[in-house]
Amino acid sequence: AQQPGTPLSDQEYHQFFKFLRITIQASTACHLRELYGCKNSLVQRLDEYENHGVIPSGPICSELPGNPSFHNFCTFSLYRCIMKKYFIKV
């Protein structure tokens, strides 16, 4: 274990910035969703990419505790954005 206050190792820095880049990209996608809505062609392409080419209809069940469901994928995605839980899956 590293001593508190010491810099990260090269491998730890790689992991740190990899996670940071992924989180920033997810945050940017959420910002696009909030600005333009789920009907925007770019947002729809991102949703299709996330779901192997097809945006699920509804209702959507998630990996959240208690398996909460959402009316559609758009509602689910907006929830992830608002709660900053970018990596929850359906």
C-alpha positions in Angstrom: 0.0 0.0 0.0 1.2 3.5 -0.8 1.8 6.1 1.9 -0.9 8.7 2.0 0.2 11.9 0.3 2.6 10.1 -2.1 2.1 10.4 -5.9 0.4 7.6 -7.9 2.6 5.1 -9.6 2.7 5.1 -13.4 0.1 2.3 -13.6 -2.1 4.1 -11.0 -2.0 7.3 -13.1 -2.9 5.4 -16.2 -6.0 4.0 -14.4 -6.9 7.3 -12.9 -6.9 9.2 -16.2 -8.6 6.4 -18.0 -11.5 6.6 -15.6 -11.5 10.4 -15.7 -11.6 10.4 -19.5 -14.5 7.9 -19.5 -16.4 9.9 -16.9 -15.9 13.2 -18.8 -17.1 11.5 -22.0 -20.2 10.2 -20.2 -20.8 13.7 -18.7 -20.5 15.3 -22.2 -23.1 12.8 -23.6 -25.4 13.7 -20.8 -25.0 17.4 -21.5 -25.9 16.8 -25.1 -29.0 14.8 -24.0 -30.0 17.6 -21.6 -29.6 20.3 -24.3 -31.2 18.6 -27.2 -33.3 15.8 -25.9 -33.6 12.2 -26.8 -35.0 12.8 -30.3 -31.8 14.5 -31.4 -30.0 12.4 -34.1 -26.6 12.4 -32.3 -28.2 11.4 -29.0 -30.1 8.6 -30.7 -26.9 7.4 -32.3 -25.2 7.3 -28.9 -28.2 5.3 -27.5 -28.1 2.9 -30.4 -24.4 2.4 -30.0 -24.9 1.7 -26.3 -27.6 -0.9 -27.1 -26.0 -2.7 -30.1 -27.9 -0.8 -32.8 -31.4 -0.7 -31.3 -32.9 1.7 -28.7 -35.0 -0.5 -26.4 -38.6 0.5 -26.2 -40.0 0.2 -22.7 -40.5 -0.4 -19.9 -36.8 -0.5 -19.0 -35.6 -2.4 -15.9 -32.2 -1.4 -14.5 -29.4 -2.8 -12.3 -30.4 -0.3 -9.6 -31.2 -1.9 -6.2 -34.8 -3.0 -6.1 -34.9 -3.2 -10.0 -36.7 0.1 -10.6 -38.2 0.4 -14.0 -38.4 3.4 -16.3 -41.0 4.2 -19.0 -38.5 4.1 -21.8 -34.7 4.3 -22.5 -34.8 8.1 -22.6 -36.2 8.3 -19.1 -33.6 5.8 -17.9 -30.8 7.7 -19.5 -32.0 11.1 -18.1 -32.1 9.5 -14.6 -28.5 8.3 -15.0 -27.4 11.8 -16.1 -29.2 13.6 -13.3 -27.9 11.2 -10.6 -24.4 11.1 -12.2 -24.6 7.3 -12.2 -23.3 7.0 -15.8 -22.5 3.4 -15.8 -25.7 1.8 -14.6 -27.0 -0.8 -17.1 -30.4 -1.9 -18.2 
